Amino acid sequence: MRAQSTQVGVLDIGCFSAHLVVVERARSSPLWPVLSHKIRLRLDQAMDSHGRIGQDAIDRITAAVSAAQRRIPQGVPVVGFATSSVRDAANSDQIIRRVFRRTGVELQTFSGEQEAHLSYIAARQWFGHSAGPLTVLDVGGGTAEIATGAGIQPLATYSLPFGARTLTRTWLDSSQTLPDMRAEVLDRVRKSLSGKELVGTAVGCSKVMQQLARLAGARPQREGPYVPRHLQLADLQKWIPRLAKLRASQRAELPGISRHRAQQSLAGAVVAEALLTATGHEQVNICPWSTKEGLLIRLLEDPRLVERSAFQAA
């Protein structure tokens, strides 16, 4: 039997980049990676009107997986997974088969509910049991996830088709005004969550939430992960009409709004507003961890998961 590696990693194939992270088992936390490497992808620019990711982008994904394999320390198992950009693409199966044929790596995909579960695990580990019940909100590109619970595992998870990228594309293809779009998204989120018991502290687990919090005055990331950060619903509601008046290039000059996320920052703010309003929260506390860290925590706790789905250095 092969000796268990002292390290474990994940390769996160996201919309904007592929992120390889390797951590030490002894630390039992993804907070101090021994290796962290990003490769630019920009899949947001690669999807056609039929929801298919183009061949050039598939080649970039394949190249990113190959590059990650070359960087992985010998003998370290890594689990590769693709987020909603690949999962929800019309040619998702073709992409995963192509990557496997060329690299030998079979990328995993998680349902929205599974991603919500992982985000909850990450938030619980970050805030600890003393935080009490949590309602975890994760605004992604393709979907928005909600998980709630009081223990180590969530009691319930939900996935809604209101990601920042999805809403941006829908908005551009419609003639709806900003007030109409805000009202429609809130109405649909409320109906989706009607009758659901969502209690406890609201936690935001996504880049969207982090950037909106910074926009509204939270401390910059360079001050470290331990600085408490939060986003007030009232501040968010003030910023939405301001963002609507700006072009993407102008939004990218604002605090917290990165250039590659500027186009969808307004839609992300509308979704965040709807989630906070529908769940009855005036404030969301920001967690720097999300799906990727939740998966790392699972892998650190259960080596059997690594054995079933990991790959190693090329």
C-alpha positions in Angstrom: 0.0 0.0 0.0 1.3 3.5 -0.9 2.2 5.6 2.1 -0.1 8.5 2.7 1.3 11.8 1.6 1.9 14.5 4.2 0.3 17.0 1.8 -3.0 17.2 -0.2 -4.2 19.7 -2.8 -7.0 20.9 -5.0 -7.1 22.4 -8.5 -10.0 24.8 -8.8 -11.0 25.4 -12.5 -13.0 28.6 -12.1 -14.3 31.2 -14.5 -11.4 33.6 -14.3 -8.5 31.3 -13.4 -7.3 27.8 -12.5 -6.0 27.8 -8.9 -3.8 25.1 -7.5 -3.5 25.0 -3.7 -1.5 22.4 -1.7 -1.6 22.2 2.1 0.0 20.2 4.9 -2.1 17.5 6.5 -0.4 18.3 9.9 -1.9 21.8 9.9 -5.4 20.5 9.2 -6.3 23.9 7.7 -6.1 25.5 4.2 -5.0 28.8 5.8 -1.3 28.3 5.2 -0.8 26.7 1.8 2.7 25.3 0.9 1.9 26.0 -2.7 -0.6 28.4 -4.3 -0.5 29.0 -8.1 -3.0 30.7 -10.4 -3.3 30.4 -14.2 -5.5 32.9 -16.1 -8.4 31.4 -18.0 -11.1 34.1 -18.6 -13.9 31.6 -19.5 -16.4 34.4 -19.1 -15.2 35.6 -22.5 -15.4 32.2 -24.1 -19.1 31.2 -24.0 -21.1 31.6 -27.1 -24.9 32.5 -27.4 -25.7 28.8 -27.2 -23.9 28.4 -23.9 -20.9 26.4 -25.3 -17.3 27.1 -24.4 -15.1 27.5 -27.4 -12.2 25.3 -28.5 -9.6 27.9 -27.6 -10.9 28.1 -24.0 -11.0 24.3 -23.8 -7.3 24.3 -24.9 -6.6 26.9 -22.1 -8.2 24.6 -19.5 -6.2 21.6 -20.7 -3.0 23.6 -20.7 -3.8 24.9 -17.2 -4.3 21.3 -15.9 -1.1 20.2 -17.5 0.8 23.2 -16.0 -0.6 22.3 -12.6 0.5 18.7 -12.9 4.1 19.9 -13.5 4.0 22.1 -10.4 2.6 19.5 -8.0 5.3 18.0 -5.7 6.0 14.4 -6.4 3.6 12.0 -4.6 1.1 14.7 -3.5 -2.5 13.8 -4.4 -4.7 16.6 -5.9 -8.4 16.7 -6.6 -9.4 18.7 -9.6 -12.8 20.3 -9.9 -14.6 22.7 -12.2 -17.1 25.3 -11.1 -20.3 26.5 -12.8 -18.6 27.9 -15.9 -17.7 24.4 -17.0 -20.5 22.5 -15.1 -23.3 24.5 -16.7 -21.8 24.9 -20.2 -23.8 23.2 -22.9 -20.7 21.2 -23.9 -19.6 20.4 -20.3 -19.2 16.6 -20.9 -17.1 17.3 -24.0 -14.8 19.6 -22.1 -14.3 17.1 -19.2 -13.6 14.2 -21.7 -11.1 16.4 -23.7 -9.2 17.3 -20.6 -9.1 13.7 -19.5 -7.9 12.4 -22.9 -5.1 14.9 -23.0 -4.0 15.0 -19.3 -5.4 11.9 -17.7 -7.1 14.1 -15.1 -10.9 13.7 -14.7 -12.2 17.0 -13.4 -15.0 16.7 -10.8 -18.1 18.8 -10.9 -20.4 19.6 -7.9 -24.0 20.5 -8.0 -25.1 23.8 -6.6 -26.3 22.1 -3.4 -22.9 20.4 -3.0 -21.1 23.7 -3.5 -23.4 25.2 -0.8 -22.4 22.3 1.5 -18.7 22.9 1.0 -19.1 26.7 1.5 -20.9 26.0 4.8 -18.1 23.7 6.0 -15.6 26.5 5.1 -17.6 29.1 7.0 -18.1 26.9 10.0 -14.4 26.2 10.2 -13.5 29.9 9.9 -16.0 31.3 12.4 -16.1 28.3 14.8 -18.9 26.7 16.8 -19.2 29.7 19.1 -20.7 31.7 16.2 -23.9 29.7 16.6 -26.3 29.1 13.7 -25.2 30.3 10.3 -26.9 31.2 7.0 -24.1 31.0 4.4 -24.6 33.0 1.2 -22.4 32.4 -1.8 -22.9 34.5 -5.0 -21.1 32.7 -7.8 -20.9 33.4 -11.5 -23.5 30.9 -12.6 -25.6 30.3 -9.4 -26.2 31.6 -5.9 -26.0 29.1 -3.0 -27.5 29.2 0.5 -26.7 26.8 3.3 -28.0 26.9 6.9 -27.2 25.0 10.1 -26.0 25.1 13.6 -23.4 22.3 13.6 -20.4 21.1 11.6 -22.6 20.1 8.7 -25.5 22.2 7.2 -29.1 21.3 7.9 -30.2 22.4 4.5 -28.7 23.7 1.2 -30.2 25.5 -1.8 -29.0 26.6 -5.2 -30.7 29.4 -7.2 -30.0 30.3 -10.9 -29.0 33.9 -10.0 -25.2 34.0 -10.4 -23.5 37.4 -11.3 -22.5 36.2 -14.7 -25.9 34.6 -15.5 -27.8 37.7 -14.4 -25.5 40.0 -16.4 -26.1 38.0 -19.6 -29.9 37.9 -19.0 -29.9 41.6 -18.3 -28.0 42.5 -21.4 -30.4 40.5 -23.5 -33.5 42.2 -22.0 -34.9 45.7 -21.9 -35.6 45.7 -18.2 -34.7 48.8 -16.1 -32.7 48.5 -12.9 -35.7 48.9 -10.6 -37.6 46.2 -12.6 -34.6 43.8 -12.5 -34.1 44.3 -8.7 -37.8 43.7 -8.1 -37.9 40.6 -10.2 -34.8 39.0 -8.7 -36.0 39.7 -5.2 -39.4 38.3 -6.0 -38.0 35.1 -7.4 -35.5 34.6 -4.6 -38.3 35.1 -2.0 -40.5 32.6 -3.7 -37.6 30.1 -4.0 -36.9 30.4 -0.2 -40.5 30.7 0.9 -41.0 28.4 4.0 -37.4 27.7 4.4 -36.0 28.3 7.9 -32.9 30.5 7.5 -31.7 31.5 10.9 -28.5 32.7 12.5 -25.7 35.0 11.4 -25.4 35.7 7.7 -22.0 34.8 6.2 -20.8 35.8 2.7 -18.5 33.2 1.1 -17.6 34.5 -2.3 -15.4 37.0 -4.2 -18.6 38.9 -5.1 -19.4 39.4 -1.4 -15.8 40.3 -0.6 -15.5 42.9 -3.3 -18.9 44.5 -2.4 -17.8 44.7 1.2 -14.6 46.4 0.2 -16.6 48.8 -2.0 -18.8 49.7 0.9 -15.8 50.4 3.2 -14.4 47.1 4.6 -10.7 46.9 5.2 -8.5 46.0 2.2 -7.3 42.4 1.7 -3.7 43.4 2.2 -4.4 43.8 5.9 -4.8 40.0 6.2 -7.6 37.5 6.6 -8.2 38.0 10.3 -9.5 41.6 10.0 -13.3 41.4 10.6 -15.2 42.5 7.5 -18.9 42.9 6.8 -21.4 44.3 4.4 -24.4 46.3 5.4 -27.6 45.9 3.3 -28.2 49.7 3.6 -24.7 50.4 2.1 -25.3 47.9 -0.7 -28.6 49.5 -1.6 -26.9 52.9 -1.9 -24.2 51.5 -4.1 -26.4 49.7 -6.6 -27.7 52.8 -8.4 -24.2 54.3 -8.4 -22.7 51.2 -10.1 -25.5 51.3 -12.7 -24.4 54.7 -13.8 -20.8 53.6 -14.5 -19.3 51.7 -17.3 -17.3 48.6 -16.5 -14.0 50.4 -16.9 -15.1 53.0 -14.4 -16.3 50.4 -11.9 -12.9 48.8 -12.1 -11.4 52.0 -10.6 -13.5 51.6 -7.5 -12.2 50.0 -4.3 -12.6 46.3 -4.3 -13.9 45.9 -7.9 -11.3 44.0 -10.0 -11.1 44.7 -13.7 -12.2 41.2 -14.8 -15.2 41.2 -12.5 -16.3 44.8 -13.2 -18.8 43.9 -15.9 -20.8 41.7 -13.6 -20.3 43.6 -10.4 -23.7 45.4 -10.7 -25.6 42.1 -11.2 -23.6 40.6 -8.3 -24.8 43.5 -6.1 -28.4 43.0 -7.1 -28.2 39.3 -6.2 -26.6 40.0 -2.9 -29.3 42.5 -2.1 -32.0 40.0 -2.9 -30.4 37.3 -0.8 -30.0 39.5 2.3 -33.5 41.0 2.0 -35.2 37.6 1.4 -33.3 36.0 4.3 -34.1 38.9 6.7 -30.5 40.0 7.3 -29.3 43.6 7.6 -25.6 42.6 7.6 -23.5 39.8 6.2 -20.1 38.9 7.8 -17.4 38.1 5.2 -15.6 34.8 5.2 -12.4 34.6 3.1 -13.0 30.9 2.5 -15.5 29.2 0.1 -16.0 26.1 -1.9 -12.3 25.4 -2.6 -11.4 25.7 1.1 -14.4 23.6 2.1 -13.2 20.8 -0.2 -9.7 21.1 1.2 -11.1 20.7 4.7 -13.0 17.6 3.6 -9.9 16.1 2.1 -7.9 16.8 5.2 -10.5 15.1 7.4 -11.2 12.1 5.2 -8.2 10.6 3.2 -10.6 8.1 1.5 -12.0 11.0 -0.6 -8.5 11.7 -1.9 -7.9 8.0 -2.8 -11.1 7.9 -5.0 -10.7 11.1 -7.0 -7.1 12.4 -6.9 -4.4 12.8 -9.5 -0.7 13.4 -9.0 2.2 15.1 -10.7 2.7 14.4 -14.4 
